[in-house]
Amino acid sequence: MAVGEAPIIIKKVKKGHGHGHHGGAWKVAYADFVTAMMAFFLLMWLINTTSPEQKRGIADYFAPASVSETTSGSGGILGGTALGEDGAKQSGSMSVIEDMSPETPSPEDASSSSAKTAEDAMKEAQAKREAAAFASAAESLRQALQDMPELAELSKNILIDQTPEGLRIQLVDQEGRAMFNEGATAPNDRAKVLLRAVAKIINQLPNRVSISGHTSASLSGNKADNDWPLSASRADSSRRVLQAAGVAPDRIYQVSGKANSEPLFPDDPTLPGNRRIAIVLLREAPVLPPDHGL
């Protein structure tokens, strides 16, 4: 280095890695802001869903407390609202609580409601089982009509359907193929074959049985007086055939004659199909004998 020249100084500066942390104060402030917004929107929702009476009650609840010499509160902040003995404003916060809180049912009401629900569930389950049993019985009878040669030709003389009363099986007359000879009260041979087949189906179920006889109207449209005893006698004769085929006597609930008062074909009461025997398995459990369970 020459004389008189200034020395050259070299400084090494180390640059820091990263900018460091700026602190977490902003997170606390943001959390407070979010909490305040949630509280604000909750307040807006409550104001929108409460009634004017409830709003007045809430306003009374947050109003400054004042002391009055009388319990009436007239002329003061309470504006005629009395203080309860426990110190709570009865027409203020308490009314809001009562309006917003559902009434707690008493144990008796809860028990009654539970019992009714259970009873309805049992009835619904029983109705489903009964409908399934009726459908199975009807299918069994239809299958028997197809499988037995002596019944196959009589399949058009029998109608099966479910009514509000129960499973109804009807033995109807066809043109040239009657269930009873003209004026006779006893069923003919083809009707007896069908009645015995029906008896097998009846014995598969516990339901009570109703039997009714029906006649057709005359061509003149007049109702003959002897149609009533004739239809009743035919129903009773059918009962005897069913019992001889194994149906227990206590299963029979009703035997009646309805003459031509309930035609199967109302548009033409003179059709042969209106002459029929209707057997109904009723939608109810059979009556138990008095000594049952003893």
C-alpha positions in Angstrom: 0.0 0.0 0.0 1.5 3.4 -0.9 2.1 6.1 1.6 -0.7 8.6 2.0 -3.5 6.4 0.7 -6.4 5.7 3.1 -6.8 2.1 4.2 -9.7 0.1 2.7 -12.1 -1.3 5.4 -14.4 -4.2 4.4 -17.5 -4.8 6.6 -19.4 -8.1 6.4 -23.2 -7.6 7.2 -25.2 -10.7 7.9 -28.7 -10.5 6.7 -31.4 -11.9 8.9 -33.3 -15.0 7.9 -37.0 -14.1 7.8 -38.9 -11.2 9.2 -39.7 -12.6 12.6 -43.1 -12.7 14.3 -45.4 -9.7 14.4 -47.2 -11.0 17.5 -50.7 -12.6 17.9 -52.7 -9.5 19.1 -54.6 -9.4 15.8 -56.0 -12.9 16.3 -57.6 -11.8 19.6 -59.1 -8.8 18.0 -60.5 -10.8 15.1 -62.0 -13.4 17.5 -63.6 -10.6 19.5 -65.0 -9.2 16.2 -66.4 -12.5 15.1 -68.0 -13.0 18.6 -69.6 -9.6 18.4 -71.0 -10.3 15.0 -72.5 -13.6 16.1 -74.1 -11.9 19.1 -75.4 -9.1 16.8 -77.0 -11.6 14.3 -78.4 -13.6 17.1 -80.0 -10.5 18.6 -81.5 -9.6 15.2 -82.9 -13.1 14.8 -84.5 -12.9 18.3 -86.0 -9.5 17.6 -87.5 -10.8 14.4 -89.0 -13.9 15.9 -90.5 -12.4 19.1 -93.9 -10.9 19.4 -94.5 -7.3 20.4 -95.6 -8.4 23.9 -92.4 -10.4 24.3 -90.4 -7.5 23.2 -92.0 -5.3 25.8 -91.3 -7.9 28.4 -87.7 -8.1 27.5 -87.5 -4.3 27.6 -89.0 -4.2 31.0 -86.5 -6.9 32.2 -83.5 -4.7 31.2 -85.0 -1.4 32.4 -83.3 0.3 35.3 -84.7 -0.8 38.6 -86.6 1.7 40.7 -88.1 1.5 44.2 -91.6 2.6 44.8 -93.4 3.1 48.1 -96.3 1.1 46.9 -96.5 -2.2 45.1 -98.6 -0.9 42.3 -95.7 1.0 40.6 -98.1 3.5 39.0 -96.5 6.7 37.8 -93.0 5.3 37.8 -90.8 3.4 35.5 -92.9 0.2 36.1 -95.9 2.0 34.5 -98.5 0.0 36.5 -96.6 -3.3 36.5 -96.6 -4.8 40.0 -93.6 -6.4 41.6 -94.1 -9.9 42.7 -93.2 -11.0 46.2 -90.1 -12.8 44.9 -88.9 -9.5 43.3 -89.4 -10.6 39.7 -91.6 -8.5 37.4 -94.6 -10.7 36.8 -95.7 -9.1 33.5 -92.1 -8.7 32.3 -89.6 -11.5 32.2 -91.8 -14.1 33.7 -94.4 -13.8 31.0 -91.7 -14.1 28.3 -90.4 -17.2 30.0 -93.9 -18.7 30.2 -94.6 -17.9 26.5 -91.3 -19.2 25.2 -91.1 -22.3 27.3 -93.4 -25.3 26.3 -95.7 -26.5 29.0 -94.3 -29.6 30.7 -97.0 -32.3 30.6 -98.0 -33.8 33.8 -97.1 -37.5 34.5 -100.8 -38.4 34.1 -101.0 -36.8 30.7 -97.8 -38.3 29.6 -98.9 -41.7 30.7 -102.3 -41.4 29.0 -100.6 -40.2 25.7 -98.1 -43.1 25.8 -100.9 -45.6 26.5 -102.9 -44.2 23.6 -100.0 -44.3 21.2 -99.3 -47.9 22.2 -102.9 -48.8 21.8 -103.0 -47.2 18.3 -99.8 -49.1 17.3 -101.4 -52.4 18.5 -104.6 -51.7 16.5 -102.6 -50.9 13.4 -100.4 -54.0 13.8 -103.6 -56.2 14.3 -105.2 -54.7 11.3 -102.2 -55.5 9.1 -102.1 -59.1 10.4 -105.8 -59.5 9.8 -105.5 -58.1 6.3 -102.7 -60.5 5.5 -104.7 -63.4 7.0 -107.7 -62.5 4.8 -105.6 -62.2 1.7 -104.0 -65.6 2.4 -107.4 -67.2 3.0 -108.9 -65.8 -0.2 -105.9 -67.1 -2.2 -106.3 -70.5 -0.6 -110.0 -70.6 -1.7 -109.1 -69.5 -5.2 -106.4 -72.2 -5.4 -108.9 -74.8 -4.2 -111.3 -73.8 -6.9 -108.6 -74.4 -9.5 -107.2 -77.6 -8.1 -110.5 -79.5 -7.5 -112.3 -80.6 -10.7 -115.7 -80.5 -9.0 -115.1 -76.9 -8.0 -113.4 -75.6 -11.2 -116.7 -75.3 -13.1 -118.2 -73.4 -10.1 -115.5 -70.8 -9.9 -117.8 -68.2 -11.6 -120.4 -68.8 -8.9 -118.2 -67.5 -6.1 -117.0 -63.9 -5.4 -114.3 -63.0 -2.8 -113.5 -59.5 -1.7 -112.6 -57.5 1.4 -115.1 -55.0 2.8 -115.1 -52.7 5.9 -116.9 -55.5 7.7 -114.3 -58.2 6.8 -113.6 -60.9 4.2 -116.7 -61.5 2.2 -117.4 -64.7 0.3 -120.5 -64.7 -1.9 -122.2 -67.6 -3.6 -124.1 -66.1 -6.5 -126.4 -67.5 -9.1 -125.4 -67.6 -12.8 -127.7 -67.9 -15.7 -128.7 -71.6 -15.8 -126.6 -72.4 -12.7 -128.4 -71.5 -9.5 -127.3 -72.2 -5.9 -130.9 -72.9 -4.8 -133.7 -74.4 -6.8 -136.6 -72.1 -7.5 -138.6 -71.4 -4.4 -136.5 -73.9 -2.4 -134.8 -73.0 0.9 -132.2 -75.8 1.0 -129.0 -75.4 -1.2 -128.7 -77.7 -4.1 -125.7 -80.1 -4.6 -123.4 -77.6 -6.3 -124.0 -75.0 -3.5 -123.2 -77.6 -0.9 -119.9 -78.3 -2.6 -119.0 -74.7 -2.5 -120.2 -74.2 1.1 -117.9 -77.1 2.3 -115.0 -75.5 0.5 -115.8 -72.2 2.2 -116.0 -74.0 5.6 -112.4 -75.1 5.2 -111.3 -71.5 4.8 -113.4 -70.3 7.7 -111.7 -72.9 10.0 -108.3 -71.4 9.1 -109.2 -68.1 10.8 -110.6 -67.3 14.3 -113.1 -64.6 13.2 -116.8 -64.8 13.8 -119.1 -65.3 10.8 -122.1 -63.4 9.5 -124.4 -65.1 6.9 -127.0 -63.3 4.9 -129.4 -64.4 2.2 -130.4 -62.2 -0.8 -133.0 -62.6 -3.6 -133.5 -60.8 -6.9 -136.4 -58.5 -7.8 -139.2 -59.7 -10.0 -139.4 -58.6 -13.6 -142.2 -56.3 -12.7 -140.0 -54.6 -10.0 -142.3 -55.4 -7.2 -141.0 -56.8 -3.9 -142.6 -60.1 -3.0 -143.6 -60.5 0.6 -142.2 -64.1 0.7 -138.7 -62.8 -0.3 -137.9 -62.0 3.3 -138.6 -65.4 4.9 -137.1 -67.1 1.8 -133.8 -65.3 2.0 -133.7 -65.8 5.8 -134.4 -69.6 5.4 -131.7 -69.9 2.7 -129.1 -68.2 5.0 -130.0 -70.5 7.9 -129.8 -73.6 5.6 -126.3 -72.4 4.6 -125.4 -72.1 8.3 -126.4 -75.7 8.9 -124.2 -76.9 6.0 -121.2 -74.9 7.3 -121.6 -76.3 10.8 -121.9 -79.9 9.4 -118.6 -79.2 7.6 -116.8 -78.4 10.9 -117.6 -74.7 11.6 -118.2 -74.3 15.4 -121.7 -73.1 16.3 -120.3 -70.3 18.5 -118.5 -68.9 15.5 -121.8 -67.9 13.9 -122.5 -64.3 14.8 -125.5 -63.4 12.7 -127.9 -65.1 10.2 -130.2 -62.8 8.4 -132.4 -62.5 5.3 -132.3 -59.2 3.3 -134.6 -60.1 0.4 -133.8 -57.9 -2.6 -133.0 -54.8 -0.4 -129.2 -54.9 -1.2 -128.8 -56.0 -4.9 -125.4 -56.9 -6.1 -126.2 -55.2 -9.4 -128.2 -52.1 -8.5 -128.6 -51.1 -12.2 -130.5 -54.3 -12.8 -132.0 -55.8 -9.6 -133.6 -58.6 -11.7 -130.3 -60.2 -12.7 -129.7 -63.8 -11.4 -126.4 -62.6 -9.7 -128.5 -60.7 -7.2 -129.6 -64.0 -5.8 -126.8 -65.0 -3.5 -125.6 -66.1 0.0 -123.0 -63.7 1.5 -120.6 -65.1 4.1 -118.5 -62.5 6.0 -115.6 -63.2 8.3 -115.9 -60.2 10.6 -113.0 -57.9 11.4 -113.0 -58.7 15.1 -111.7 -61.3 17.5 -114.0 -64.1 18.5 -115.9 -63.9 21.8 -114.1 -66.1 24.4 -116.2 -68.5 26.4 -116.9 -67.5 30.0 -114.6 -70.2 31.4 -111.7 -69.2 29.2 -108.4 -69.1 31.2 -109.9 -70.8 34.3 
